[in-house]
Amino acid sequence: MSVALPLAEGILFTDYYQLTMAQLYYRAGLHETPAQFDHFFRNYPNYGDHQAGYCVCAGLGTLVEWMQRAHFGEAEIACLRAQRTRSGCPMFADDFLAWLRRNGDFSSITLRAVPEGRVVHPHAPITIVEGPLAMAQLLETALLNQINFQTLIATKAARIHESGQGRVVLEFGVRRAQDRGANAGTRAALIGGADYSSNVGMSCALGFPPKGTHAHSMVQAFIALGGSEYDAFRAYAEVYPDDCLLLVDTVNTLESGMPNAIKVFEELRTKGHKPVGVRLDSGDLAYLSIQVARMLDDAGFPDALIVLSNQLDELVIWQITDQIRREAPRYGMDADAIIRRLVYGVGTNLITSMGDPALDGVYKLVSLRQNGEWRPAIKISETPIKTLNPGHKSVWRLYDRRGMATADLLCLQDETPQAWRTITLRHPSDHTKFRLLRAEDVSAMEPLLVEVLREGQLVYELPTIEAMRAIRQQDIERLDPGVRRLIRPHEYHVSLSQALWDLKQRLIQEAQRG
């Protein structure tokens, strides 16, 4: 039986409890009550032996595109009408389904969000959703699915880009990704730091040329039919004389692959073509890079690239470059020159965010409007840091005298921190921790959230991938080096204003008394 993808990927791309809650709100007369939900994450990705000290926001463009086409049509209503309770009665009543058919889209939703590519931190809202309670609730699953995943992959890509010190990064993960999550992952990787992808369809859709080489199977096929590795390389070079990049480890990298590749490169040179380079996919990649670079230099190909692949991530890349710096001088080689010619092909560990495969982003009700007045909502947890920051909020990024980001400040919506002479930064849950900043110690302050949708209408120009990359790089460069560390990064401060702290404490006390 085929899967009905339009049905599965439309507005029913949600959890069942969103729909049962929506019907309850309808029955209680709350379905049109204006509500606000905050989306944020609680912790940076922790990969076990290394951790992130920041995240890179991604997925907003994908979400907005989905919201603008998602709606309840006849097929969706028929699906819900077929659902039954345990006693065999209809789960969803006809009047509720009729309301969904008339009102079941996101044209009433206002969305404020942190733009894609920006650096973000725990507990600060990435997305703020405002609209009728039932439809704002129904948005939760799709929003979390799309922004959480792409933020996770963009973060991993940014760390790999940082570890690679600006060298080209190729995203090779489509074969190892979770089904069509490969497309979202490719998009996020390109935002986060990958320069190109092997994913042809998504690369073309986003306006990027796809990149790749060839597989071992090409060499194997020639050998199995009585030819040789050299025959395979030569055939490839004849078809792609100006794009010849050869995978040299099918037989033996240094004793077979490289000599055959160099022979083919020399033939190309005599015909006026310049080979691109070679790819290494197994063995000690640092040692092999040194030896391959030496062989290419000796043959007169000092500009040929060396593409590394095979289970790379930010920590492995850091270890490879460190090893090259220590070992290259033993062979009379310039370590920096070798590193400058490296290209990193990163697959499984990037597209699956190996080590921490899910961002713990959450979507929480923070306010409801009743009789024209917004009433803040609180959720209390036995783990204090998980207790909700209530009410209508804005998020400000503060920069110190050096121009470096020093804190993200959550304020009530009507507060104007840029006018304050002294800024109080309260820890979100620990009353003993706070910091005072004088206005003269803050070189700049900027709001992070922008209005994207106003009652369903797009009021924000979604940036290009190139623009997202530029803002990502700018944001990362304005982080302290300690925050950017691969291992045990320094904690970046996300704080509450005094007024938000006071509101939070009052609501906690009222809830506990009640």
C-alpha positions as CSV (number, residue, x, y, z in Angstrom):
1,M,0.0,0.0,0.0
2,S,1.4,3.4,-1.0
3,V,1.7,6.2,1.6
4,A,-0.6,9.1,0.9
5,L,2.2,11.7,1.2
6,P,0.0,14.8,0.7
7,L,-2.2,13.7,3.6
8,A,0.8,12.8,5.8
9,E,2.8,15.9,5.1
10,G,0.0,18.5,5.2
11,I,-1.7,19.9,8.3
12,L,-2.1,16.3,9.7
13,F,1.6,16.3,10.2
14,T,0.9,16.6,13.9
15,D,0.4,14.6,17.1
16,Y,-3.0,13.2,17.8
17,Y,-3.2,15.1,21.1
18,Q,-3.1,18.4,19.4
19,L,-6.4,17.6,17.7
20,T,-8.0,16.2,20.8
21,M,-7.0,19.4,22.8
22,A,-8.3,21.5,19.9
23,Q,-11.7,19.9,20.2
24,L,-11.7,20.3,24.0
25,Y,-10.9,24.1,23.5
26,Y,-13.8,24.2,21.0
27,R,-16.2,22.6,23.5
28,A,-15.1,24.9,26.3
29,G,-15.5,28.0,24.1
30,L,-11.7,28.7,24.3
31,H,-10.7,27.9,20.8
32,E,-10.7,31.5,19.7
33,T,-9.0,32.8,22.8
34,P,-5.9,34.7,21.9
35,A,-2.8,32.7,23.2
36,Q,0.9,33.0,23.0
37,F,3.3,30.1,22.9
38,D,7.1,30.2,23.2
39,H,9.5,27.8,21.5
40,F,13.0,27.4,23.0
41,F,15.5,24.7,23.8
42,R,16.8,23.8,27.2
43,N,20.3,22.4,26.5
44,Y,23.0,22.6,23.9
45,P,23.7,19.4,22.1
46,N,26.1,17.2,24.1
47,Y,27.9,14.7,21.9
48,G,29.4,12.7,24.8
49,D,33.1,13.5,24.5
50,H,32.5,17.0,23.4
51,Q,29.8,19.6,23.7
52,A,28.3,22.7,21.9
53,G,28.5,26.1,23.5
54,Y,26.0,27.7,21.1
55,C,23.4,26.7,18.5
56,V,22.7,28.1,15.0
57,C,19.0,28.7,14.3
58,A,17.6,27.1,11.2
59,G,14.3,25.8,9.8
60,L,12.2,29.0,9.8
61,G,11.9,29.3,6.1
62,T,10.8,25.6,5.8
63,L,8.2,26.1,8.5
64,V,6.8,29.3,7.0
65,E,6.4,27.6,3.6
66,W,4.6,24.7,5.2
67,M,2.3,27.0,7.2
68,Q,1.2,28.9,4.1
69,R,0.0,25.7,2.3
70,A,-1.3,23.6,5.3
71,H,-5.0,23.5,5.8
72,F,-7.9,21.2,6.5
73,G,-9.4,20.0,3.2
74,E,-11.9,17.2,2.5
75,A,-9.3,14.4,2.8
76,E,-8.1,15.6,6.2
77,I,-11.7,16.0,7.5
78,A,-12.6,12.5,6.2
79,C,-9.6,11.1,8.1
80,L,-10.7,12.7,11.3
81,R,-14.3,11.7,10.8
82,A,-13.2,8.1,10.6
83,Q,-11.6,8.1,14.1
84,R,-13.5,6.3,16.8
85,T,-13.5,6.3,20.6
86,R,-13.0,3.0,22.6
87,S,-16.8,2.6,22.7
88,G,-17.1,3.1,18.9
89,C,-18.4,6.7,18.9
90,P,-16.9,9.4,16.6
91,M,-13.9,10.9,18.3
92,F,-14.4,14.2,16.6
93,A,-17.9,15.7,16.4
94,D,-19.4,17.1,13.2
95,D,-19.7,20.7,14.5
96,F,-16.0,20.7,15.4
97,L,-15.0,19.2,12.0
98,A,-17.1,21.9,10.3
99,W,-15.3,24.5,12.3
100,L,-11.9,23.0,11.2
101,R,-13.0,23.0,7.6
102,R,-13.8,26.7,7.8
103,N,-11.0,27.9,10.0
104,G,-8.4,25.1,9.9
105,D,-5.4,27.0,8.6
106,F,-2.7,29.3,9.9
107,S,-4.0,32.6,8.5
108,S,-4.8,33.8,12.0
109,I,-1.3,33.2,13.3
110,T,1.3,35.9,14.0
111,L,4.9,34.7,14.2
112,R,7.9,36.4,15.7
113,A,11.2,34.5,15.4
114,V,15.0,34.7,15.5
115,P,16.2,34.8,11.9
116,E,17.9,31.8,10.5
117,G,21.7,31.7,10.8
118,R,21.8,33.6,14.1
119,V,23.4,32.1,17.1
120,V,20.9,31.1,19.8
121,H,21.2,29.9,23.4
122,P,19.0,27.8,25.9
123,H,15.8,29.2,27.4
124,A,15.7,32.3,25.1
125,P,12.6,32.0,22.7
126,I,13.6,31.2,19.2
127,T,10.0,31.4,18.0
128,I,6.9,33.1,19.5
129,V,3.5,32.2,18.2
130,E,0.4,34.3,18.8
131,G,-3.1,33.5,17.6
132,P,-6.3,31.6,18.5
133,L,-5.6,28.9,21.1
134,A,-6.8,25.9,19.0
135,M,-4.7,26.7,15.9
136,A,-1.7,28.0,17.8
137,Q,-1.8,24.6,19.7
138,L,-2.0,22.7,16.4
139,L,1.1,24.3,15.1
140,E,3.3,22.8,17.9
141,T,4.4,19.5,16.4
142,A,5.3,20.8,12.9
143,L,7.2,23.8,14.3
144,L,9.2,21.7,16.7
145,N,9.9,19.0,14.1
146,Q,11.2,21.5,11.5
147,I,13.1,24.1,13.6
148,N,14.5,21.7,16.2
149,F,16.0,19.3,13.5
150,Q,17.4,22.0,11.3
151,T,18.9,23.9,14.2
152,L,20.5,20.7,15.4
153,I,22.1,20.0,12.0
154,A,23.1,23.7,11.4
155,T,24.8,23.7,14.8
156,K,26.8,20.5,14.0
157,A,27.8,22.0,10.6
158,A,28.9,25.2,12.2
159,R,31.2,23.3,14.6
160,I,32.6,21.3,11.7
161,H,33.2,24.5,9.7
162,E,35.0,26.1,12.8
163,S,37.1,23.0,13.3
164,G,38.0,23.0,9.6
165,Q,39.3,26.5,9.9
166,G,37.6,27.8,6.8
167,R,38.5,24.9,4.5
168,V,35.7,23.6,2.2
169,V,33.2,21.3,3.8
170,L,31.1,19.0,1.7
171,E,27.9,17.5,3.1
172,F,27.8,13.8,2.0
173,G,25.0,12.5,4.2
174,V,22.0,11.8,2.0
175,R,22.6,8.1,2.0
176,R,22.7,7.8,5.8
177,A,20.0,10.3,6.7
178,Q,16.6,9.4,8.1
179,D,14.5,9.2,4.9
180,R,13.6,12.6,3.5
181,G,15.1,14.2,6.6
182,A,18.1,14.3,4.3
183,N,16.6,17.3,2.4
184,A,16.0,19.3,5.6
185,G,19.4,18.2,6.8
186,T,21.1,19.4,3.6
187,R,19.4,22.8,3.9
188,A,20.5,23.2,7.5
189,A,24.0,22.0,6.8
190,L,24.4,24.6,4.1
191,I,23.2,27.3,6.5
192,G,25.4,26.1,9.3
193,G,28.7,25.8,7.5
194,A,28.8,23.2,4.7
195,D,29.9,24.8,1.4
196,Y,28.3,22.2,-0.9
197,S,26.3,19.0,-0.8
198,S,26.2,15.7,-2.7
199,N,22.4,15.9,-2.5
200,V,21.6,16.7,-6.1
201,G,17.9,17.6,-5.8
202,M,18.2,19.8,-2.7
203,S,21.3,21.5,-4.0
204,C,19.6,22.4,-7.2
205,A,16.4,23.6,-5.3
206,L,18.6,25.9,-3.2
207,G,20.7,27.1,-6.1
208,F,23.9,25.3,-5.3
209,P,25.9,23.1,-7.6
210,P,26.0,19.6,-6.2
211,K,29.5,18.1,-5.5
212,G,30.9,14.6,-5.5
213,T,33.5,12.3,-6.8
214,H,33.1,8.6,-7.6
215,A,32.7,5.4,-5.5
216,H,34.9,2.4,-5.0
217,S,32.5,0.4,-7.2
218,M,33.7,2.2,-10.3
219,V,37.2,0.9,-9.7
220,Q,35.9,-2.5,-8.7
221,A,33.8,-2.8,-11.9
222,F,36.9,-2.3,-14.1
223,I,39.0,-4.7,-12.1
224,A,36.3,-7.4,-12.1
225,L,36.0,-7.2,-15.9
226,G,39.7,-7.7,-16.4
227,G,40.9,-4.1,-16.3
228,S,42.9,-2.2,-13.7
229,E,42.6,0.7,-11.3
230,Y,44.5,2.8,-13.8
231,D,42.0,1.9,-16.5
232,A,39.2,3.1,-14.2
233,F,41.0,6.3,-13.4
234,R,41.8,7.0,-17.1
235,A,38.2,6.4,-18.1
236,Y,37.0,8.8,-15.5
237,A,39.5,11.4,-16.6
238,E,38.4,11.1,-20.2
239,V,34.8,11.8,-19.4
240,Y,35.6,14.6,-16.8
241,P,39.0,16.0,-17.8
242,D,38.4,19.4,-16.0
243,D,36.7,17.9,-12.9
244,C,39.0,14.9,-12.3
245,L,39.0,14.0,-8.6
246,L,40.0,10.3,-8.0
247,L,39.3,8.0,-5.0
248,V,42.6,6.4,-4.5
249,D,42.1,3.8,-1.7
250,T,40.3,0.9,-3.4
251,V,43.5,-1.2,-3.7
252,N,46.3,0.4,-1.8
253,T,46.5,4.2,-1.4
254,L,50.2,4.8,-1.5
255,E,51.4,1.9,-3.6
256,S,48.6,1.7,-6.2
257,G,46.1,4.5,-6.0
258,M,48.4,7.4,-5.9
259,P,50.9,6.2,-8.6
260,N,47.9,5.5,-10.9
261,A,46.3,8.8,-10.2
262,I,49.5,10.7,-10.8
263,K,50.0,8.9,-14.1
264,V,46.5,9.9,-15.2
265,F,47.0,13.5,-14.0
266,E,50.2,13.7,-16.0
267,E,48.3,12.6,-19.1
268,L,45.7,15.2,-18.4
269,R,48.3,17.9,-18.1
270,T,49.8,17.1,-21.5
271,K,46.3,17.7,-22.9
272,G,46.0,21.1,-21.2
273,H,43.8,20.0,-18.3
274,K,44.4,20.6,-14.6
275,P,43.3,17.8,-12.3
276,V,41.3,18.7,-9.2
277,G,42.8,16.2,-6.7
278,V,42.3,12.9,-4.9
279,R,40.0,11.6,-2.2
280,L,41.0,9.5,0.8
281,D,38.2,7.4,2.5
282,S,40.1,5.0,4.8
283,G,43.2,4.5,6.8
284,D,45.2,7.0,8.9
285,L,43.9,10.2,7.2
286,A,46.5,12.5,8.8
287,Y,49.5,10.3,7.8
288,L,48.1,9.6,4.4
289,S,47.5,13.3,3.8
290,I,51.1,14.0,4.4
291,Q,52.3,11.3,2.1
292,V,49.8,12.1,-0.6
293,A,50.8,15.8,-0.5
294,R,54.4,14.8,-0.8
295,M,53.7,12.6,-3.8
296,L,51.6,15.2,-5.5
297,D,54.3,17.9,-4.9
298,D,57.0,15.7,-6.3
299,A,54.9,15.1,-9.4
300,G,54.4,18.8,-9.9
301,F,50.8,19.1,-8.7
302,P,51.2,21.4,-5.6
303,D,47.7,22.8,-6.0
304,A,45.8,19.4,-6.2
305,L,43.2,19.1,-3.4
306,I,43.1,16.2,-0.9
307,V,39.5,15.4,0.0
308,L,39.1,13.5,3.3
309,S,36.0,11.4,4.1
310,N,35.0,8.5,6.4
311,Q,33.2,9.3,9.7
312,L,34.5,12.8,10.1
313,D,33.2,15.3,12.6
314,E,34.5,18.4,14.3
315,L,36.6,16.5,16.8
316,V,38.1,14.1,14.2
317,I,39.0,17.0,12.0
318,W,40.7,18.8,14.9
319,Q,42.7,15.7,15.6
320,I,43.7,15.2,12.0
321,T,45.0,18.8,11.7
322,D,46.8,18.5,15.0
323,Q,48.5,15.3,13.9
324,I,49.5,16.8,10.6
325,R,51.1,19.8,12.4
326,R,53.1,17.4,14.6
327,E,54.1,14.8,12.0
328,A,54.6,16.8,8.8
329,P,58.0,18.3,9.8
330,R,59.4,14.8,10.2
331,Y,58.9,14.3,6.4
332,G,60.2,17.8,5.5
333,M,56.7,19.0,4.7
334,D,55.0,22.3,5.6
335,A,52.0,21.3,7.8
336,D,50.1,24.5,7.0
337,A,50.5,24.0,3.3
338,I,49.0,20.5,3.6
339,I,46.1,21.7,5.7
340,R,45.3,24.5,3.2
341,R,44.7,21.9,0.5
342,L,42.4,19.7,2.5
343,V,38.6,19.4,1.8
344,Y,36.4,17.7,4.3
345,G,33.6,15.4,3.1
346,V,31.3,14.9,6.2
347,G,28.4,12.4,6.0
348,T,26.8,10.3,8.7
349,N,28.1,12.3,11.7
350,L,26.7,15.5,10.4
351,I,23.4,14.5,8.9
352,T,22.4,12.5,12.0
353,S,24.1,14.8,14.5
354,M,25.9,11.7,15.8
355,G,26.2,11.7,19.6
356,D,23.1,13.8,20.3
357,P,20.4,13.2,17.6
358,A,17.7,15.5,19.0
359,L,17.5,19.1,20.2
360,D,15.3,19.3,23.3
361,G,13.2,22.2,22.0
362,V,9.9,22.7,23.6
363,Y,6.7,24.7,22.9
364,K,5.0,26.2,25.9
365,L,1.9,28.3,26.6
366,V,3.1,31.5,28.3
367,S,0.0,33.8,28.0
368,L,-3.7,34.0,27.3
369,R,-5.8,37.1,26.7
370,Q,-9.1,37.4,28.6
371,N,-11.4,40.5,28.6
372,G,-8.8,42.4,26.7
373,E,-6.0,41.7,29.2
374,W,-3.1,39.3,28.7
375,R,-2.8,36.8,31.6
376,P,0.6,35.2,32.0
377,A,0.8,31.4,32.3
378,I,3.3,29.5,34.4
379,K,4.5,25.9,34.5
380,I,6.4,24.8,37.5
381,S,9.0,22.0,37.5
382,E,10.7,20.1,40.3
383,T,13.8,21.0,38.3
384,P,13.9,24.7,38.8
385,I,15.7,25.6,35.5
386,K,12.7,23.9,33.7
387,T,10.2,26.3,35.3
388,L,8.7,28.4,32.5
389,N,9.5,32.1,31.9
390,P,6.0,33.5,31.6
391,G,4.3,36.3,29.7
392,H,4.9,38.4,26.6
393,K,8.6,38.8,26.1
394,S,11.3,40.3,24.0
395,V,14.9,39.0,23.7
396,W,17.9,41.4,23.6
397,R,21.5,40.6,22.9
398,L,24.0,42.7,24.8
399,Y,27.5,43.4,23.6
400,D,30.4,44.4,25.9
401,R,33.0,47.2,25.3
402,R,34.9,44.8,23.0
403,G,31.9,44.3,20.8
404,M,31.6,40.7,22.0
405,A,28.2,39.1,22.9
406,T,28.1,39.0,26.7
407,A,24.5,38.0,27.5
408,D,21.0,37.4,26.1
409,L,18.4,39.3,28.1
410,L,14.7,38.2,28.3
411,C,12.5,41.1,29.1
412,L,8.8,41.8,29.3
413,Q,7.4,43.0,26.0
414,D,6.9,46.6,27.2
415,E,10.4,47.0,28.7
416,T,13.0,49.3,27.0
417,P,16.4,48.1,28.3
418,Q,18.3,50.3,25.9
419,A,17.1,53.3,28.1
420,W,18.3,51.8,31.4
421,R,21.4,53.3,33.2
422,T,21.9,50.0,35.0
423,I,20.9,46.6,33.7
424,T,20.1,43.8,36.1
425,L,20.7,40.3,34.7
426,R,19.0,37.7,36.8
427,H,19.7,33.9,36.6
428,P,16.5,32.2,35.3
429,S,16.2,30.0,38.4
430,D,18.8,30.8,41.0
431,H,17.9,33.8,43.1
432,T,21.5,34.1,44.4
433,K,23.0,34.7,40.9
434,F,22.7,38.0,39.3
435,R,24.9,40.6,37.5
436,L,24.7,44.3,37.2
437,L,25.9,46.0,34.0
438,R,26.3,49.8,33.6
439,A,25.1,51.3,30.4
440,E,28.6,52.5,29.6
441,D,29.8,48.9,29.7
442,V,27.4,47.9,27.0
443,S,28.6,48.9,23.5
444,A,25.5,47.7,21.7
445,M,22.1,46.1,22.3
446,E,19.8,44.5,19.7
447,P,16.5,42.8,19.6
448,L,16.8,39.2,18.3
449,L,13.1,38.5,17.3
450,V,11.6,39.8,14.1
451,E,8.0,39.7,13.0
452,V,7.7,37.1,10.2
453,L,4.0,36.5,9.9
454,R,1.2,38.9,10.8
455,E,-2.1,37.1,10.9
456,G,-0.9,34.7,8.4
457,Q,0.6,37.2,6.0
458,L,4.4,37.2,5.3
459,V,5.8,40.5,6.4
460,Y,9.5,39.6,6.4
461,E,11.8,39.0,3.5
462,L,13.2,35.5,4.1
463,P,17.0,35.7,3.6
464,T,19.1,33.7,1.1
465,I,21.3,30.9,2.3
466,E,24.3,33.2,1.6
467,A,22.8,35.9,3.9
468,M,22.2,33.3,6.6
469,R,25.8,32.1,6.4
470,A,27.1,35.7,6.7
471,I,25.1,36.4,9.8
472,R,26.1,33.1,11.3
473,Q,29.8,33.8,10.8
474,Q,29.4,37.3,12.2
475,D,27.5,36.0,15.3
476,I,30.1,33.3,15.9
477,E,33.0,35.7,15.6
478,R,31.4,37.8,18.3
479,L,31.3,34.9,20.8
480,D,34.2,34.6,23.3
481,P,36.7,31.9,22.3
482,G,35.7,30.0,25.4
483,V,32.1,29.7,24.2
484,R,33.4,28.4,20.8
485,R,35.5,25.7,22.3
486,L,34.9,22.1,21.1
487,I,35.3,20.6,24.6
488,R,33.9,22.0,27.8
489,P,32.9,25.3,26.4
490,H,32.3,28.3,28.6
491,E,28.7,29.0,29.6
492,Y,27.0,31.9,27.8
493,H,24.6,33.8,30.0
494,V,20.9,34.0,29.3
495,S,19.3,36.1,31.9
496,L,15.9,37.6,33.0
497,S,15.2,41.3,33.6
498,Q,14.2,42.2,37.1
499,A,10.6,42.7,36.1
500,L,10.4,39.3,34.4
501,W,12.1,37.7,37.4
502,D,9.6,39.4,39.8
503,L,6.6,38.2,37.6
504,K,7.9,34.7,37.5
505,Q,8.4,34.5,41.3
506,R,4.9,36.0,41.9
507,L,3.2,33.4,39.7
508,I,5.2,30.6,41.2
509,Q,4.1,31.7,44.7
510,E,0.4,32.1,43.6
511,A,0.4,28.6,42.0
512,Q,2.0,27.0,45.0
513,R,-0.6,28.6,47.3
514,G,-3.4,27.6,45.0
